[in-house]
Amino acid sequence: MLRRWYSIPAIVIGLLFTFGPMCVIVAFSFMSRPDIGGGVKFSFATDAYKQLLFRHDFYGNTSLDLRYLHVFGVSLWQAFITTAVCVALAFPIALWISLKEPKAQQLLVLLVTIPFWTNLLVRTYAWMLILNENGPANWALNILGFGRQQLLYTSFASVMGLIYTFLPFAILPMYSALSGFDFRLVEAAYDLGATKITVMRRIILQAARPGVMSAIGLCFIPAFGSYVQPVLLGGGRVLMVGNLIASQFSEARNWPFGSALSTVILVITFAGGILASALGGKAARKAGMTI
């Protein structure tokens, strides 16, 4: 019983710093915008959510406005591309690491985590140097005969930054799923006449499915609301939800609308997290039954 009492301060602090800011943001989204300056006016209103779909002109007319939905669409598309590429690149890397000796696995996992040792801003600025007009990427393209291309401040640069940032988040859960896999099952499948494609599809991929589902959640959810890469590598030309929220709290000083955008992201990511967790658990149970 005493051990349960010891855990109460940790639970309270965790709830305070996890759900506290979320509750503040949700509450702000249902408040009014003051006539002057930023902040909120403590009166209930749903204008911030209406602004997501409608706009009002000087004459009081209301019309459908899909600009913000377009921003959500761009964010979802870039997050989808980032997740798909990260999962496609991470699976063979994780499989290759899991086939090594234990000491080699420890070293390779350490190498995968090296980017975490450096601040994200520093790594993003490094990509700016790589992709700029006189950077190594354009130097290689020029040698190959493609000429110098505008790589920096484009959607391509933004996606490249997102892929680089979240690739380790895809490798590690897949490696965790495959590291405990008994590869003697693969040898047994070959002895029974299974082809390489069948072994990959029915044995290895089944064992890796929980890690794949975790990787999808760890990549898609943060990539959807990313701010640093679209700003620095996209140069502000790639407007994503994270940039839009920041502009509402800073330049526009429309806190209720920025809070409403944050709440929508919160709902989407929460639903995505639940879906990824459910599919990951289902995949783990199915893989255990299959193996």
N, C-alpha and C positions, 0 to 999 in steps of 0.2 A: 504493500500500500504506500509505503514511504517513497518508493521509487517513482510512483506515479506523481506524487507531489513535486518531486524534483524536476519532472519534465514540464511542469506548468509554465515556469518563466520562459523556457525556450519556445513553447507553443505560442504563448502570448506575443513574444517578440516576433516570431515568424509570421503570425497572422497580422500583426500591426504593420510590418514592413512589406508584406505581400499584398494583403487585401485592402489595407488602409489607403494607399494611393489610388487603387482601382475604384474604391468607393467614392473618393473625392472627385475623380474624373467623371464617373457616371453621374454624380450629383450635379457637377458643373454643367453637364450637357443638357440638363433639364432646367437650367436657369436662364435669365434674360441677360442680354448684353447692355451694359450701361451706355448712356448717351454720349459720354466723353471718356476717352481713355480705355485702358484694358480692364481686366478683371471681369467679375460677374455681378449682376444685381440679383439679390436673393428673392426672386419671385418666379414661381413655376411657369415654364413656357416650353413649347415643343418647336419653336422656330428654328432651332439649330438642325433638327432632323428634317424639317420641311425644306431647308436650304439645300439639302443633299439632292433633291429632285426638282425643286421649283425655284424660280426667281421672280422678283417683283420689280417692275419698272417705276419710273417717277410718277406715272399716272395711276399707280395702284393695281395695274393688271398683272395677273399671274400666268406664267408660262412654264412649260416643261423645260428643264435644264439638265442635260446629260453630261455636262463637262466633268463633274466629279465622279460619275460612274465610269467615264472613260479613264480617269486616273486610277480607279480601282481595277479596271480591266488591264491597264498597262502593268500595274503592280503584280496582279495575278499572273499575267503572261510571263513577266521576267522571273517571278518566283518559280513558275512551272518549268521554264527552261533551265534555270539554275538547279532545281531539284533533279530533273531528268539527267542532265549532264553529270552532276555529282554522283548520282547512283550508278550510272553507266561506267564512270571512271573508278569509283570506289570498289565495286564488286571484284574485278580482277585483282586489284591491289590487295584487298583484304584476303582473298583466296590465296594469293601468292605468299603473303605473310604467314598465314596459318599453316602453310605447307613446310615452313622452315623449322629448324631446330629451336628449342625453347630459348636459348641464349640469343640466337639471331632474331627471334620474334621480339624479344624485349628491346633489342637495339633498333629494330625497324619501327616499332610502336613509338619509341622515343623520338625518332626522326620525324614521324608523322605529327607529333605534338610540338615540334620546335617552333612553328609559327605562333603558337600561343605564348611564347616567351617574349614576343615583341608586341608593342602597342599596335592596335589596329590602324591608327592614323599613320604611323610610320610605314607600315606595310602598304597602305593605300597610296601614300606619297611615292613609294618605290615603284608602284605600278604606273603612276603618272610619268615617272622618268622613263620607264620602259616603253610606254605607248606614245610618248610625245613625238613631235615631227623629227627630231634628231636622235630619237632613242634607238635601242637595239632592235626593236620590232620593225621599224621602218628601214633600218639599215639592212636587215635580212631580206625584207621585201624588195628593196632596191637592187640587191645583188641577184635575186632570183628573177629580176626583170619585170616586176610588177609596178615599179616606181613607188614614190612616197605616197602614202595614203593617210587620210584623216581618221586616225584610230582613237585619239583622245577626244573626250567630250562628245561621245556618241553612245547609243544604246549598247553597241558591242562592248565598249570599254566598261560600262556599268555592269553588264552581265559577266564579263571576265573577272571583275573585282568580286562579284558575289560568288562566283564559282570557286575562286581561289580562297575566299574567306570560309566557305562552308564545306569544302571538300573534306577536311579532317573530321567534321561532324558526321559525315557519311561513312568514312572508312572505319572509324572506331567501333560503332555498334555492329557493323557487319563482321569485323574481325572478332568481336566478342561472341557473336553467334557461331562463327566457324571455328574458333580456337578450341572449343571442347568437342568438336565433331570427330568421330572415329572414322578415319579415312580407310580403315580396313573394309568398311561397307562398300566403298567404291571398288576395291579389288574383288570383293565377292560378287559384285554386280557384273564386272567384266568376265569373271569366271563362269557366270551363268549366261553369258552371251549378250549382255546389254551393250548397246553402242554408246559412243561418247556423248551424243546428244541426249540419249535417254538417261544416262547417268547424271548429266548436268541438270536436266529438267526435273527428274523424279527423285533425286537424292540430294545433290549439293544445293540446288535452289530451294528445295523444301526445307533443308536445315538452315539456310540463310534467311528465310522469309521474315522471321521476327526482327533480325537486324536490318533488313531492307525497309520494313515498315517503320522502325525507329528512325532510320536515316531519312526517310521521307518527311517525317514529322520534324526532325531537328533541322532540316534544310529549308523546307517550305515555309514553316511558320515564321522564323526570323527573317528570311529573305523577303517575305511579303511586306514587312514593315521597315525594311532597311532604310537608313538615312545617309550614312557616310559615303558609300560607294556611288550612289546616284548623284550626290552633290559634287564630290571631288572628281570622279572619273567621268560622270555624265555632264559635268559642268553646268548643272542646273537646267540643261536642255531636256533631260529625261525626268519628267515630273512624276514622282511616285507618292504614295500615300504618306510616307515618312516626311518627305519634303513639304507636302501640303500642310501637314499638321504643324510642323515647325514654323512655317510662314504665318499660319493663323495665330499662333501664340506670340510671334515676334513682330513682323511687319504689319499685318492686318489687325492684330490685337483683338481678335474675335475669339475669346476664350471658350464661350459655349459651343461654337461651331468646331473649334479644334478638339474640344472634349467629345463632341458627338462623333467626329471622325475616329478618335481614339477608341471610343466605345464600340463602334462598328468593327474595327480591327480586333478588339478584344473578343467580341462575340464570334467572329470568323475563326480566329486562332484557337479559341476555346473549343469550338465545334470540331475544328481540324484535329486538335490534340486528343479529344475523346475518340474520334473516328480512328486515328492512328493507333491509339492505345488498344481499342477494341479489336482492330484488325491484326495488330501485333500479337495480342494474346490469343486470338483465334488461330493465327498462323503458327504460334509456338505449340499450341495443343495439337494442331493437325500434323505438324512436323514430328512431334513426339509419337503420335499414333502411327505415322507412316514409317518412321525409323524403328 
